């Protein structure tokens, strides 16, 4: 009986540990490979499509995939591939989902060639600058982990913290995935999203 009790305790401990550290615990998957376009509203003329195991855009003047739900406190996990000339990002807590920009949302940037390098890839545009030299996303798969809890905002790019700041300006709203033009309206490079997940806090 004691042996069975001990085995039950070990099994319970492993179950709790697995739940505490499992990657899917509490997360909602919005993009998984080529699946998930139906979870977003399209704004703009970007040519979003399912292709090659991801959701992709590479043509158009610009646009967003806007989440159908609004969020206040959360974490976002995203896996993305960016061209060297990509102008993209994740906009969080957008106050106007029909006209998303850095003046009405927090823009977690993906833009290696941004003219102002302090707000290039890994920065929150106008709110939190990246270190110098800034990280680069071009030509490879990358990850973002974005933490937003009240005014506290933290961005991890490929596991490293790029910015951490406190700002109360935008409290809640949907988030969006961007495809945009490059500097001086040069055509932007491709952006590919193969995993996007969100977890309320």
N, C-alpha and C positions, 0 to 999 in steps of 0.2 A: 504493500500500500504506500509506504514511504517513497519507494522508487517511482511509482506511478505519479505521485504528487510532485516529486522533483521534476519528472519529465514534463508534466503539465505546466509547471512554473517556467521552465526553460522555454517551452513552446510559446507561452504567453508573452514572455519577455522578447523573444524574437519577432513575434507578431507586432508588438508595440513599436519595437525599433524599426521594423520594416515600414510601418505606417508613418513614423515620424520622419523617415528619410526618403520615402518613395517619391520619385519625380512626378507622379501623377496625383499625389495627395492634394485635394483641394483645388486642383487646376482644371480649367475649362479650355479645351483645345479648339481654337477657331480656324487654324490652318494646319493641315497635316498632309504634306506632299502636295498633290494636285487637288485636294479636297478643301472646301471652305469658302469659296467665293460667295456662296449664298448667305454667309454670316455678316456680310458687309454691304453697305450702300455705296454706289459709285458716284463720285463727284469729279467733274472734269472729263477730258477726252483721252486719258491714258488707255492704252490697249491691253488692259488686264486680261490674262487668260491662264488656263492650266496647261503647263508644258514642261516636259523633262523632269517630272517629280517635284515641281514647285509652282507657285503662283507668280507670274512674270509680267513685267511691263517694260517696254523699251522704245515706244513711239508715242507721239502726241505732245501737245503743249504742256501738259501736266495734269495731274489728278490725284485723287485719294481714294482708298478703300476705307470707309468710315464704319466703325463698329455700330451695330444696331442697338446695343445697350450703352447706357451711361454708367460711369464708374467714379467712385470717390477715392477710396484708399485701396491700393492693389499692388501687385507685382506683375510685370509682363516679362515673359521669356520669349525671345525670337531668334531664329536661325535664318541668316540671310546671306546672299551672295551679291556683291556689288562690283560693277565695272570700275575701272580707274577714273572714269569721268562721271560716275553716277552722282546725281543730286537727289537724295531721298532722305528718309527719316521716319521716326514715329512721333506723331503729335499726340500728346496726352491732355486730358481734361479740356477738350475743345469747347469753348463757350458758344460757338456758332458752327454747327456741323455742316452748314451749306457753304461756308466760306472760311476755310481753315487756313490759318497763317500763324507766324511767330508772334503776332500781336494779340492773338486771342487764345493761345494754347502754349504749352511747353513743348518746344520742338527739340527732340533728341536727334541730333543731326547725323546723317551719313553723307558726307560731301568732302572727300579728300582734297579736292581742288578749290575749295571755297576761297575767294579772295581774302577774306578776313580769317586767317588760320586759327585765331583764338576761339572761334566758334565752328571749327570744322568737325570731323567725325569724332563722336563721343561727347561733344559739348551739348549744353542746353542753350539754344540760341538766345542771346540777350540777357541770360540769367546766370550761366555758369560756364566759365572758360576752361578749355583743356590745357594741360601742361604743354610745354615746348621741349622737343618736337612732338607734335600731336600724333596719335595712332593712325594707322592706315587700314582701310577695309578693302581696297581695290584688288580684284583678281582672285579672291578666295572666299570661302565660307567663314562666317563670323557669327558670334552670338552677342545679344544684348540681354542684360537683366536689369530692368528698370523698376525701382522701388519708389512708391509715392504714398506717403502716410501723413495726412495733414499737410503742413508746410514742408515736411522733410522729403527731399528728392535726392536719390542716388542712382547713378548709372554705372554699370559694369560692362565693359567691352572686352570680350574674350577672357572673362574672369578677373580682369583688373579694373579697379575703380578709376574712372576718368574724371568724374565730377561728383561732388556731394555738397548740397546747399540747402538753405531754408528760405522758402518764399511762399507767402500766403495768397498770391494774386488769383490763381485759378483753383477753385475748390473741387469741381467735379465736371464731368462731361464725357462724351465718347472719345475713343482714340482712333487715329487713322494711320495708315501706311501710305507713304507718298511716292509718287514718281514725278520728277520735275526736270526742267531744263537746266543746263549748266550755266556757268558764268556768262553774262552778257547774252543770254538766251541761246547759247550754243546747245545743240541737241544733247540731252542727258544720256548717260550710258544705262545699260540694263540693270534692273533690280529684281532679285528673285527671293521669295519668301518660302521656305520649306517647312517651317514650324513656327506657329504663333500661339502662345498660351497665356491665359490671364488667371490670377488667383486673387480674389478679394481678401483684404486684411481686416 
